[in-house]
Amino acid sequence: MDKINCNVVSCSHNKKQVCYANCVDIVGPSAQKHSDTSCSSFLDKSHYSRLTNNVLSEGSCDCLQCSVESCTYNSNHLCTLESIQVSGGENVDYYTHTACSSFKLEG
């Protein structure tokens, strides 16, 4: 299973709805819902071209960091889920327009 599934088609790291970044960092320090989170690794392919050759490992991204302290799945800044879904759609041009749809509020 791919670690990071992503429907942000304008991201340079997106290859057939799977992330190929070297590492992904989900941010949103005081998130209360998934729309309060963002993928800070987003790069607009109109500026950066395609960046789908993961040089730190073979295949899709397998490094998922998380600084969303309020998420149930955050354990020492690493995500405990086997895979996550990053959303944002087709016309994203800045990382704050993305979200981790797998976010679950702790508690």
Backbone bond lengths (Angstrom), bond angles and torsions (degrees), N, CA, C in turn:
res aa  C-N    CA-C-N  psi(-1)  N-CA   C-N-CA  omega(-1)  CA-C   N-CA-C  phi
1 M - - - 1.452 - - 1.527 109.28 -
2 D 1.317 116.95 140.49 1.455 121.40 178.33 1.520 109.83 -73.34
3 K 1.310 116.55 139.76 1.458 121.81 -177.39 1.527 112.16 -68.47
4 I 1.341 116.75 -43.54 1.459 119.60 -175.48 1.523 110.35 -127.73
5 N 1.311 114.94 105.91 1.456 121.91 174.90 1.521 106.90 -89.47
6 C 1.330 116.84 138.72 1.460 119.56 -171.24 1.523 111.02 -145.85
7 N 1.331 115.71 129.23 1.470 118.86 176.41 1.524 111.88 -102.32
8 V 1.334 117.87 14.51 1.465 121.90 177.47 1.530 107.33 -85.41
9 V 1.326 116.12 84.98 1.460 121.54 -172.15 1.530 113.49 -69.10
10 S 1.324 118.04 -16.33 1.465 120.63 179.00 1.528 112.58 -85.61
11 C 1.324 117.50 1.81 1.463 121.01 179.50 1.529 110.85 -82.79
12 S 1.309 116.08 137.08 1.467 122.17 179.31 1.523 112.91 -60.85
13 H 1.330 117.25 -26.00 1.466 121.84 -176.88 1.531 113.09 -88.83
14 N 1.326 117.59 -5.98 1.461 121.48 -175.69 1.533 110.86 -82.05
15 K 1.320 115.57 124.24 1.460 121.62 176.15 1.524 107.03 -132.34
16 K 1.327 115.11 104.57 1.465 121.72 -179.32 1.530 111.97 55.31
17 Q 1.339 115.96 45.26 1.462 125.23 175.40 1.534 113.52 69.07
18 V 1.328 116.27 22.57 1.461 122.55 175.32 1.525 107.65 -127.36
19 C 1.339 117.35 139.77 1.454 121.98 -178.43 1.528 111.01 -81.95
20 Y 1.322 115.20 134.02 1.463 122.38 177.53 1.529 111.70 -120.04
21 A 1.322 117.62 24.77 1.467 120.55 174.79 1.523 108.85 -70.50
22 N 1.319 117.07 157.92 1.464 119.70 175.73 1.519 110.90 -65.06
23 C 1.315 116.03 -39.61 1.459 121.51 178.90 1.525 107.42 -154.30
24 V 1.310 116.08 144.86 1.465 121.23 178.93 1.518 108.52 -117.07
25 D 1.325 115.48 139.69 1.459 121.44 177.98 1.522 108.43 -123.53
26 I 1.317 115.56 117.18 1.464 121.46 176.13 1.520 107.47 -91.87
27 V 1.330 116.06 130.04 1.462 121.66 -176.78 1.529 110.48 -123.10
28 G 1.310 115.21 164.26 1.461 123.36 -179.86 1.513 108.62 142.60
29 P 1.323 116.80 68.51 1.472 121.43 -169.35 1.525 115.76 -54.19
30 S 1.314 119.04 -33.93 1.469 120.16 -178.66 1.530 111.23 -116.76
31 A 1.312 117.11 33.69 1.474 122.10 -175.96 1.525 111.92 -61.08
32 Q 1.326 114.52 137.50 1.457 122.18 174.60 1.522 111.15 -115.43
33 K 1.335 116.16 -17.76 1.468 122.58 178.96 1.520 108.19 -149.03
34 H 1.332 117.10 164.68 1.461 119.84 -173.97 1.527 113.26 -58.80
35 S 1.332 117.83 -30.80 1.465 120.15 -179.40 1.534 112.67 -71.78
36 D 1.337 117.49 -7.67 1.467 121.66 175.40 1.526 111.45 -88.09
37 T 1.323 117.22 -2.27 1.463 121.65 179.90 1.525 109.95 -102.99
38 S 1.323 116.65 164.12 1.465 121.85 178.14 1.521 109.44 -149.70
39 C 1.321 114.97 156.15 1.458 121.27 172.51 1.523 107.13 -96.21
40 S 1.324 116.92 103.19 1.467 120.08 -176.13 1.528 112.33 -73.67
41 S 1.320 117.74 -5.92 1.465 121.53 178.81 1.526 112.39 -87.66
42 F 1.327 117.18 -3.48 1.462 121.30 179.44 1.524 111.22 -58.32
43 L 1.331 115.44 132.34 1.468 122.46 171.86 1.523 107.72 -131.51
44 D 1.307 117.17 127.21 1.461 122.81 -177.83 1.530 109.90 -68.66
45 K 1.329 117.27 119.32 1.469 120.38 -176.43 1.527 112.62 -65.20
46 S 1.330 118.47 -18.97 1.470 119.10 176.34 1.528 111.31 -69.82
47 H 1.326 117.81 -19.40 1.461 122.46 177.91 1.531 113.02 -105.37
48 Y 1.338 116.49 -30.93 1.462 120.77 -172.30 1.520 114.18 -113.12
49 S 1.329 118.11 -1.94 1.462 122.19 -177.19 1.532 109.59 65.11
50 R 1.310 116.83 -160.55 1.469 121.60 -179.48 1.521 110.20 -89.88
51 L 1.316 115.30 128.35 1.462 122.06 177.87 1.523 108.21 -125.64
52 T 1.309 116.05 68.29 1.472 119.52 -175.68 1.526 112.21 -112.84
53 N 1.316 117.57 15.12 1.458 121.06 174.66 1.519 108.73 -99.48
54 N 1.312 116.54 89.65 1.445 122.70 -179.01 1.528 108.57 -66.31
55 V 1.321 117.61 113.45 1.463 120.75 -174.08 1.529 113.94 -89.01
56 L 1.318 118.34 -13.45 1.458 120.30 -178.39 1.524 113.26 -90.79
57 S 1.315 117.79 -18.20 1.457 121.48 176.95 1.517 107.76 -157.63
58 E 1.312 116.65 167.18 1.457 120.09 179.47 1.522 110.08 -84.67
59 G 1.324 116.03 138.46 1.456 120.61 175.56 1.506 113.71 87.21
60 S 1.320 114.87 -154.09 1.459 121.09 -174.76 1.528 111.52 -73.02
61 C 1.319 114.89 169.89 1.462 122.06 -178.12 1.525 110.81 -61.99
62 D 1.322 116.03 133.29 1.464 120.03 177.48 1.529 111.63 -127.61
63 C 1.323 115.82 13.22 1.470 121.36 179.58 1.526 108.19 -115.70
64 L 1.307 116.07 110.22 1.460 120.92 -175.99 1.516 110.37 -124.14
65 Q 1.325 115.60 107.20 1.451 121.70 176.76 1.519 108.87 -98.91
66 C 1.318 116.22 152.24 1.462 120.29 -178.73 1.518 109.69 -143.10
67 S 1.322 115.89 124.39 1.464 120.12 175.92 1.526 111.32 -107.70
68 V 1.333 116.57 17.07 1.466 121.56 178.56 1.524 107.82 -86.26
69 E 1.334 115.61 92.01 1.462 121.51 -175.21 1.528 113.52 -60.08
70 S 1.317 117.39 -27.78 1.464 121.24 -176.01 1.534 113.83 -85.19
71 C 1.331 117.81 1.60 1.466 120.80 -178.34 1.523 111.13 -87.21
72 T 1.309 115.41 135.45 1.463 122.37 177.89 1.518 112.29 -56.81
73 Y 1.319 117.07 -33.43 1.464 121.82 -173.66 1.525 114.15 -88.62
74 N 1.319 118.07 0.88 1.463 121.67 179.40 1.525 109.16 -83.27
75 S 1.315 115.95 120.81 1.460 121.66 176.03 1.524 107.95 -130.41
76 N 1.329 115.68 103.71 1.461 121.52 179.92 1.529 111.46 56.07
77 H 1.321 116.58 43.63 1.475 125.45 177.94 1.528 114.11 69.08
78 L 1.318 116.81 20.62 1.462 121.88 173.10 1.520 108.48 -125.49
79 C 1.323 116.31 145.44 1.458 121.03 179.88 1.523 108.96 -84.55
80 T 1.338 116.57 134.13 1.462 121.50 -178.44 1.523 113.28 -90.48
81 L 1.339 117.82 -5.50 1.466 120.48 178.67 1.529 110.53 -74.40
82 E 1.313 116.86 150.80 1.463 122.10 175.19 1.525 111.33 -68.28
83 S 1.324 116.92 -35.16 1.462 121.78 177.11 1.521 108.98 -153.09
84 I 1.332 115.47 155.85 1.468 120.92 177.51 1.519 109.40 -128.92
85 Q 1.333 114.59 167.05 1.458 121.64 175.79 1.522 108.53 -117.69
86 V 1.331 116.25 121.12 1.467 121.78 173.51 1.521 106.81 -100.28
87 S 1.316 116.32 132.77 1.466 120.25 -176.67 1.522 110.53 -124.33
88 G 1.312 114.17 164.24 1.458 120.99 178.45 1.509 111.46 167.15
89 G 1.319 116.32 -25.34 1.456 119.94 176.78 1.514 114.38 92.27
90 E 1.326 114.87 -155.14 1.462 121.40 -170.47 1.523 114.85 -91.71
91 N 1.308 119.10 -31.23 1.460 121.13 -170.19 1.523 114.06 -107.15
92 V 1.313 117.30 35.36 1.458 121.38 179.25 1.528 108.81 -78.15
93 D 1.339 115.96 134.84 1.455 118.71 176.75 1.532 112.78 -128.90
94 Y 1.327 117.08 0.92 1.454 121.22 177.84 1.527 108.87 -148.77
95 Y 1.321 117.08 146.08 1.463 120.51 -172.39 1.531 114.46 -59.10
96 T 1.321 118.52 -28.02 1.467 119.78 -179.78 1.525 112.58 -70.88
97 H 1.322 117.39 -6.97 1.460 121.34 175.97 1.521 111.46 -90.08
98 T 1.319 116.91 3.23 1.460 122.24 177.17 1.530 109.52 -102.44
99 A 1.323 117.31 168.18 1.463 121.11 177.41 1.524 109.85 -156.56
100 C 1.308 115.27 153.19 1.462 121.04 172.91 1.528 107.01 -91.84
101 S 1.321 115.93 104.11 1.469 120.91 -177.95 1.529 111.89 -70.57
102 S 1.317 116.95 -12.13 1.462 121.48 179.57 1.530 112.93 -86.48
103 F 1.322 116.85 -4.55 1.470 121.83 179.65 1.519 111.20 -55.38
104 K 1.341 115.59 136.20 1.460 121.56 174.08 1.532 107.35 -136.61
105 L 1.329 115.37 122.41 1.465 120.99 -178.23 1.522 110.65 -62.51
106 E 1.303 115.86 129.85 1.473 122.22 179.35 1.520 109.72 -64.15
107 G 1.279 114.94 142.39 1.447 117.47 174.41 1.433 112.78 124.45
